[in-house]
Amino acid sequence: MHVGTGVEGSSLKLAVNAWMTAATVAMSDVLALCDALGIEHATFVTALEAGPLAMPYELQKVRTMDAGTYAAGFAVQLALKDIDLAANLAPPSPLLQVVRDRLERAVAAGHGSDDLAAVDYLRKSA
């Protein structure tokens, strides 16, 4: 996909990675909500798959989070690097600050080289 001749490609990559990272953190939090409400993750996934809210990437992350195996696809530390770059180039974003904090906690807990799904480690250890 050609988006320009300057920094447009890098900028688009940062925006896409911010979206993907925020969505993954949100998925982890919603799985914790499902746990608290007694909703099976498979039921939640089926509800998403049945409509326009299905995000194949995030549905795959549910499986990864539930398995608790975080073989790196897109490492937490790389997501943190991109969130930091985006923060330096754009106005402050409260959402991205929350996402950044979550990534930092995952790195501090030893998950920096693990897949982004490792932001779910807190739910798995609770």
Order of alpha helices (4+ residues) and beta strands (2+ residues): alpha-alpha-alpha-alpha-alpha-alpha
